[in-house]
Amino acid sequence: MKLAKLSLAAIMTVGALSTMNAANLEDSIKGVNFSGFARYRLNDVSDGNPQASHKSDNDIDVRLKATSKVTDTVSFTGDVGLRNNNDNGTGATTTGDLELAQAYFTYSEADLMVKAGKQNTATPVTDNGWMGNYGTGVLATYGMGNVSLAGVYYGNTNALGAEDISGVGAMGSFGVVNAQAWAITTEDTIDALYFGQVDGTVAGLSLTGQVISTTVAGGGANDTGLFYGVKAGYSMDSFAFNAGYTKNDADQPTYTLSADGSPIFPGWRLGYVTANAADAEAMYADGSVSFGKIGVKVGYATATYDVPADAVNDTGITEIYTQLSYKVAKNLNTYVKYSDIDEDIDANDQKYFRFEAKYSF
């Protein structure tokens, strides 16, 4: 959404706006791009069998992102978010948490792009979404035809307990096939993480393969572990189907800094259980269809993984989930979603319901 131009000085000095008349304000807002959303979520969660706990959360998130061009090659982006959470299950209430999620300068010229400041941690093993992983640092990319190179350094991130993250990557596109490879390290926890992915799409059929090798700091003889996964999908008009398989290492299972990163994720809630779990092996499938403004999705996921307290037997877990969505208007979307997780350990059973309404601009 474009509003007429709000100068950078006016954005940063909000108090000055009160002294400006309407004509001055309209004159000062030119060429600044605004985007964002307002979102309401109701999450209702019951854990255990029989149900040992129950809570209901009401989340309201408002995000405003503004980008202003400083010169022909330099721009500034500010990203502010407001979160209000009311936990009806515990009585805890967080009101008006205002967060400066991002504030960075971008330099772009020819094939070079550099972002410097507070920003999302743009790696395939961190969460780059709203309320995800952030750090203060630099992202640089350079394009060379079909191949692009990337380098990142983020200090004081909110991933892995405020550790620094650094890495280099290469991404390429060759006809219908895409490939990427990354080498990543963190300050104290991960000595080396190598991420590789190949994917492609032909006539509605897609296929993705991933391999991740991680060496953790101070891990001893079992300090290196391997994750691999594959997923396939088919989409045509209003119908889509996906299926996938993932496998974690039994001795050193760490492969992602956030369960909301790019590694293949089984199910809706089940993947949060199997992420970085020893010897986790998961399979999933889901299908969706839309009828105008209405969408329906159903899915099934199953997995086994090691429980540290049980050195002999794996624990089994299954999830059945469904979603019904309705597009109220061009910028307003709603959905209800339900997940039922059944685990061999009854205390880990979970029933999860969510309603969401989101207005984007």
Number of C-alpha atoms within 10 A of each C-alpha: 10 13 12 14 18 21 19 19 10 15 15 10 10 9 10 11 13 9 9 12 9 11 8 11 18 14 12 18 19 16 15 20 18 19 14 17 16 17 19 17 19 18 17 19 19 18 18 18 15 10 15 11 13 15 14 19 20 17 17 20 19 18 21 17 17 20 21 22 18 14 9 9 12 16 16 20 22 21 20 16 21 17 17 16 19 17 16 14 13 11 10 11 13 11 12 13 11 13 13 14 22 18 19 18 20 20 17 15 11 8 11 14 17 18 22 18 18 23 26 23 28 21 25 22 21 21 22 19 13 12 13 16 24 25 24 20 22 21 24 18 18 17 16 10 9 11 15 17 18 19 20 20 21 25 19 16 20 14 19 17 10 15 17 21 23 20 20 19 20 18 18 18 16 10 9 10 14 17 18 19 19 21 19 22 20 22 15 14 16 22 17 17 23 19 24 19 21 18 18 17 16 10 8 11 15 16 18 19 20 21 19 23 20 25 22 22 15 12 14 8 8 13 17 21 20 20 25 21 22 20 21 18 18 17 16 11 8 11 15 17 18 18 20 22 21 24 23 25 21 19 16 23 26 25 28 21 19 20 19 20 19 16 25 20 23 30 25 20 20 26 21 15 15 25 22 21 24 22 20 24 23 25 21 23 19 20 18 18 17 16 10 9 12 14 17 17 18 18 21 21 24 22 25 22 21 19 16 10 7 9 8 9 11 17 15 17 21 20 24 21 22 19 18 17 19 18 16 14 10 10 11 16 17 19 18 16 19 20 23 19 21 21 19 13 13 13 15 16 21 23 20 17 19 18 18 17 19 19 17 15 14
